[in-house]
Amino acid sequence: MFSTKKYFHFFIEYILQLENTKNAIIQRCSGTVRQSLNFEGLSSIPLRIPNSELVRMFNDFVENNSEHIKMISNETIEHTYRDWE
């Protein structure tokens, strides 16, 4: 478990959802029954972190538009599900 610097929470959440990041995490997990990722494994994933001002702007944008983002995401899921039927 870790915490982020102020204003980095949405940025980190976004980064963790990227396919490249997910693959990097999977490659670094260990354990036979229950996979886990230690701090060394997490910190070995190369990430480009923009300056704090840009991250703050990203965070503010997501925070201010979170309801709209959720609505669009739900609509996308609904349309995708209907296309499968």
N, CA and C atoms as an extended XYZ file, in Angstrom:
255
Properties=species:S:1:pos:R:3:atomname:S:1:resname:S:1:resid:I:1 pbc="F F F"
N         0.844       -1.164        0.000 N   MET     1
C         0.000        0.000        0.000 CA  MET     1
C         0.894        1.233        0.000 C   MET     1
N         0.483        2.246       -0.728 N   PHE     2
C         1.229        3.488       -0.760 CA  PHE     2
C         0.263        4.645       -0.910 C   PHE     2
N         0.724        5.821       -0.627 N   SER     3
C        -0.092        7.015       -0.835 CA  SER     3
C         0.629        7.916       -1.829 C   SER     3
N        -0.124        8.794       -2.430 N   THR     4
C         0.436        9.678       -3.445 CA  THR     4
C         0.620       11.077       -2.888 C   THR     4
N         1.422       11.836       -3.588 N   LYS     5
C         1.550       13.245       -3.243 CA  LYS     5
C         0.228       13.937       -3.555 C   LYS     5
N         0.031       15.080       -2.949 N   LYS     6
C        -1.173       15.854       -3.189 CA  LYS     6
C        -1.329       16.073       -4.694 C   LYS     6
N        -2.525       15.936       -5.185 N   TYR     7
C        -2.905       16.125       -6.589 CA  TYR     7
C        -2.477       14.997       -7.520 C   TYR     7
N        -1.845       13.958       -7.031 N   PHE     8
C        -1.396       12.888       -7.921 CA  PHE     8
C        -2.363       11.701       -7.983 C   PHE     8
N        -3.413       11.682       -7.175 N   HIS     9
C        -4.234       10.474       -7.081 CA  HIS     9
C        -4.928       10.104       -8.388 C   HIS     9
N        -5.514       11.059       -9.106 N   PHE    10
C        -6.168       10.723      -10.372 CA  PHE    10
C        -5.139       10.357      -11.439 C   PHE    10
N        -4.006       11.024      -11.427 N   PHE    11
C        -2.957       10.719      -12.392 CA  PHE    11
C        -2.458        9.287      -12.194 C   PHE    11
N        -2.195        8.900      -10.958 N   ILE    12
C        -1.717        7.547      -10.662 CA  ILE    12
C        -2.797        6.524      -11.009 C   ILE    12
N        -4.044        6.837      -10.694 N   GLU    13
C        -5.144        5.929      -11.048 CA  GLU    13
C        -5.186        5.717      -12.567 C   GLU    13
N        -5.035        6.792      -13.318 N   TYR    14
C        -5.026        6.695      -14.779 CA  TYR    14
C        -3.843        5.856      -15.262 C   TYR    14
N        -2.665        6.125      -14.747 N   ILE    15
C        -1.457        5.387      -15.141 CA  ILE    15
C        -1.625        3.891      -14.863 C   ILE    15
N        -2.223        3.550      -13.721 N   LEU    16
C        -2.390        2.150      -13.351 CA  LEU    16
C        -3.387        1.418      -14.247 C   LEU    16
N        -4.232        2.150      -14.943 N   GLN    17
C        -5.209        1.536      -15.839 CA  GLN    17
C        -4.669        1.317      -17.246 C   GLN    17
N        -3.522        1.884      -17.566 N   LEU    18
C        -2.951        1.723      -18.898 CA  LEU    18
C        -2.475        0.289      -19.104 C   LEU    18
N        -2.669       -0.224      -20.310 N   GLU    19
C        -2.293       -1.600      -20.618 CA  GLU    19
C        -0.803       -1.849      -20.389 C   GLU    19
N         0.048       -0.903      -20.779 N   ASN    20
C         1.495       -1.060      -20.571 CA  ASN    20
C         1.833       -1.197      -19.088 C   ASN    20
N         1.177       -0.395      -18.263 N   THR    21
C         1.436       -0.454      -16.828 CA  THR    21
C         0.951       -1.774      -16.250 C   THR    21
N        -0.237       -2.201      -16.664 N   LYS    22
C        -0.767       -3.483      -16.188 CA  LYS    22
C         0.184       -4.621      -16.542 C   LYS    22
N         0.681       -4.620      -17.775 N   ASN    23
C         1.614       -5.667      -18.196 CA  ASN    23
C         2.903       -5.624      -17.386 C   ASN    23
N         3.407       -4.433      -17.130 N   ALA    24
C         4.633       -4.289      -16.338 CA  ALA    24
C         4.424       -4.806      -14.920 C   ALA    24
N         3.257       -4.552      -14.357 N   ILE    25
C         2.945       -5.028      -13.008 CA  ILE    25
C         2.878       -6.551      -12.993 C   ILE    25
N         2.189       -7.113      -13.974 N   ILE    26
C         2.067       -8.577      -14.053 CA  ILE    26
C         3.438       -9.235      -14.144 C   ILE    26
N         4.330       -8.653      -14.933 N   GLN    27
C         5.673       -9.210      -15.099 CA  GLN    27
C         6.473       -9.188      -13.799 C   GLN    27
N         6.172       -8.244      -12.924 N   ARG    28
C         6.955       -8.085      -11.706 CA  ARG    28
C         6.315       -8.739      -10.485 C   ARG    28
N         5.115       -9.272      -10.630 N   CYS    29
C         4.444       -9.934       -9.505 CA  CYS    29
C         5.115      -11.269       -9.206 C   CYS    29
N         5.038      -11.659       -7.962 N   SER    30
C         5.598      -12.951       -7.564 CA  SER    30
C         4.626      -13.635       -6.623 C   SER    30
N         4.819      -14.922       -6.483 N   GLY    31
C         3.961      -15.723       -5.616 CA  GLY    31
C         3.246      -16.782       -6.431 C   GLY    31
N         3.052      -17.942       -5.821 N   THR    32
C         2.413      -19.037       -6.552 CA  THR    32
C         0.909      -19.075       -6.335 C   THR    32
N         0.451      -18.852       -5.121 N   VAL    33
C        -0.981      -18.896       -4.840 CA  VAL    33
C        -1.602      -17.517       -4.978 C   VAL    33
N        -0.971      -16.560       -4.379 N   ARG    34
C        -1.483      -15.185       -4.413 CA  ARG    34
C        -0.374      -14.278       -4.911 C   ARG    34
N        -0.584      -13.706       -6.083 N   GLN    35
C         0.405      -12.820       -6.666 CA  GLN    35
C         0.478      -11.515       -5.872 C   GLN    35
N         1.682      -10.995       -5.715 N   SER    36
C         1.857       -9.717       -5.034 CA  SER    36
C         2.989       -8.944       -5.695 C   SER    36
N         2.966       -7.669       -5.467 N   LEU    37
C         3.985       -6.778       -6.019 CA  LEU    37
C         4.573       -5.978       -4.867 C   LEU    37
N         5.874       -6.133       -4.648 N   ASN    38
C         6.498       -5.390       -3.560 CA  ASN    38
C         6.931       -4.005       -4.047 C   ASN    38
N         7.402       -3.197       -3.132 N   PHE    39
C         7.783       -1.829       -3.471 CA  PHE    39
C         8.891       -1.796       -4.519 C   PHE    39
N         9.856       -2.694       -4.396 N   GLU    40
C        10.956       -2.730       -5.374 CA  GLU    40
C        10.420       -2.996       -6.776 C   GLU    40
N         9.487       -3.932       -6.886 N   GLY    41
C         8.890       -4.235       -8.185 CA  GLY    41
C         8.126       -3.057       -8.744 C   GLY    41
N         7.333       -2.415       -7.897 N   LEU    42
C         6.564       -1.249       -8.339 CA  LEU    42
C         7.484       -0.105       -8.744 C   LEU    42
N         8.503        0.148       -7.942 N   SER    43
C         9.386        1.279       -8.232 CA  SER    43
C        10.295        1.019       -9.428 C   SER    43
N        10.384       -0.238       -9.881 N   SER    44
C        11.217       -0.531      -11.053 CA  SER    44
C        10.480       -0.309      -12.366 C   SER    44
N         9.185        0.011      -12.300 N   ILE    45
C         8.417        0.274      -13.522 CA  ILE    45
C         8.739        1.688      -13.992 C   ILE    45
N         9.277        1.813      -15.207 N   PRO    46
C         9.633        3.147      -15.694 CA  PRO    46
C         8.385        3.955      -16.049 C   PRO    46
N         8.263        5.119      -15.460 N   LEU    47
C         7.140        6.018      -15.728 CA  LEU    47
C         7.663        7.416      -16.018 C   LEU    47
N         7.042        8.064      -16.951 N   ARG    48
C         7.350        9.477      -17.186 CA  ARG    48
C         6.339       10.291      -16.405 C   ARG    48
N         6.826       11.005      -15.445 N   ILE    49
C         5.967       11.817      -14.590 CA  ILE    49
C         6.127       13.275      -14.997 C   ILE    49
N         5.033       13.913      -15.442 N   PRO    50
C         5.135       15.331      -15.797 CA  PRO    50
C         5.355       16.190      -14.555 C   PRO    50
N         5.622       17.454      -14.782 N   ASN    51
C         5.843       18.341      -13.642 CA  ASN    51
C         4.565       18.463      -12.804 C   ASN    51
N         4.722       18.865      -11.572 N   SER    52
C         3.616       18.906      -10.613 CA  SER    52
C         2.466       19.787      -11.076 C   SER    52
N         2.758       20.880      -11.744 N   GLU    53
C         1.696       21.784      -12.210 CA  GLU    53
C         0.806       21.088      -13.242 C   GLU    53
N         1.401       20.361      -14.152 N   LEU    54
C         0.629       19.643      -15.163 CA  LEU    54
C        -0.210       18.527      -14.529 C   LEU    54
N         0.364       17.829      -13.573 N   VAL    55
C        -0.387       16.789      -12.866 CA  VAL    55
C        -1.541       17.413      -12.096 C   VAL    55
N        -1.313       18.557      -11.477 N   ARG    56
C        -2.386       19.245      -10.743 CA  ARG    56
C        -3.509       19.636      -11.695 C   ARG    56
N        -3.153       20.138      -12.878 N   MET    57
C        -4.162       20.514      -13.872 CA  MET    57
C        -4.961       19.275      -14.321 C   MET    57
N        -4.273       18.161      -14.541 N   PHE    58
C        -4.943       16.912      -14.906 CA  PHE    58
C        -5.907       16.500      -13.806 C   PHE    58
N        -5.432       16.509      -12.564 N   ASN    59
C        -6.257       16.129      -11.433 CA  ASN    59
C        -7.491       17.023      -11.327 C   ASN    59
N        -7.301       18.324      -11.462 N   ASP    60
C        -8.427       19.262      -11.394 CA  ASP    60
C        -9.437       18.989      -12.500 C   ASP    60
N        -8.937       18.709      -13.702 N   PHE    61
C        -9.832       18.413      -14.821 CA  PHE    61
C       -10.663       17.175      -14.534 C   PHE    61
N       -10.019       16.107      -14.091 N   VAL    62
C       -10.740       14.868      -13.802 CA  VAL    62
C       -11.736       15.096      -12.669 C   VAL    62
N       -11.298       15.774      -11.636 N   GLU    63
C       -12.172       16.031      -10.486 CA  GLU    63
C       -13.394       16.855      -10.902 C   GLU    63
N       -13.176       17.881      -11.699 N   ASN    64
C       -14.268       18.757      -12.127 CA  ASN    64
C       -15.193       18.101      -13.149 C   ASN    64
N       -14.713       17.060      -13.826 N   ASN    65
C       -15.502       16.418      -14.870 CA  ASN    65
C       -15.814       14.956      -14.575 C   ASN    65
N       -15.629       14.541      -13.339 N   SER    66
C       -15.775       13.123      -13.002 CA  SER    66
C       -17.178       12.586      -13.285 C   SER    66
N       -18.207       13.359      -13.011 N   GLU    67
C       -19.568       12.886      -13.277 CA  GLU    67
C       -19.790       12.699      -14.777 C   GLU    67
N       -19.310       13.627      -15.573 N   HIS    68
C       -19.438       13.523      -17.024 CA  HIS    68
C       -18.632       12.329      -17.550 C   HIS    68
N       -17.448       12.132      -17.010 N   ILE    69
C       -16.605       11.001      -17.415 CA  ILE    69
C       -17.303        9.686      -17.078 C   ILE    69
N       -17.908        9.568      -15.900 N   LYS    70
C       -18.632        8.357      -15.508 CA  LYS    70
C       -19.800        8.110      -16.450 C   LYS    70
N       -20.543        9.167      -16.787 N   MET    71
C       -21.693        9.032      -17.666 CA  MET    71
C       -21.262        8.512      -19.041 C   MET    71
N       -20.195        9.077      -19.596 N   ILE    72
C       -19.700        8.638      -20.897 CA  ILE    72
C       -19.207        7.196      -20.818 C   ILE    72
N       -18.522        6.864      -19.755 N   SER    73
C       -18.038        5.497      -19.575 CA  SER    73
C       -19.200        4.510      -19.512 C   SER    73
N       -20.232        4.839      -18.759 N   ASN    74
C       -21.404        3.965      -18.660 CA  ASN    74
C       -22.104        3.819      -20.003 C   ASN    74
N       -22.210        4.917      -20.759 N   GLU    75
C       -22.819        4.854      -22.086 CA  GLU    75
C       -22.008        3.956      -23.012 C   GLU    75
N       -20.701        4.053      -22.932 N   THR    76
C       -19.832        3.222      -23.762 CA  THR    76
C       -20.031        1.756      -23.425 C   THR    76
N       -20.092        1.440      -22.144 N   ILE    77
C       -20.302        0.052      -21.712 CA  ILE    77
C       -21.657       -0.456      -22.193 C   ILE    77
N       -22.691        0.375      -22.065 N   GLU    78
C       -24.029       -0.030      -22.502 CA  GLU    78
C       -24.068       -0.289      -24.002 C   GLU    78
N       -23.457        0.599      -24.800 N   HIS    79
C       -23.440        0.421      -26.249 CA  HIS    79
C       -22.638       -0.813      -26.636 C   HIS    79
N       -21.534       -1.035      -25.974 N   THR    80
C       -20.702       -2.208      -26.259 CA  THR    80
C       -21.483       -3.481      -25.946 C   THR    80
N       -22.179       -3.496      -24.814 N   TYR    81
C       -22.953       -4.675      -24.418 CA  TYR    81
C       -24.060       -4.940      -25.438 C   TYR    81
N       -24.743       -3.887      -25.887 N   ARG    82
C       -25.819       -4.042      -26.878 CA  ARG    82
C       -25.271       -4.583      -28.196 C   ARG    82
N       -24.067       -4.160      -28.571 N   ASP    83
C       -23.460       -4.633      -29.819 CA  ASP    83
C       -23.155       -6.123      -29.762 C   ASP    83
N       -22.910       -6.660      -28.558 N   TRP    84
C       -22.595       -8.078      -28.405 CA  TRP    84
C       -23.829       -8.956      -28.494 C   TRP    84
N       -24.992       -8.364      -28.246 N   GLU    85
C       -26.230       -9.157      -28.237 CA  GLU    85
C       -26.665       -9.516      -29.637 C   GLU    85
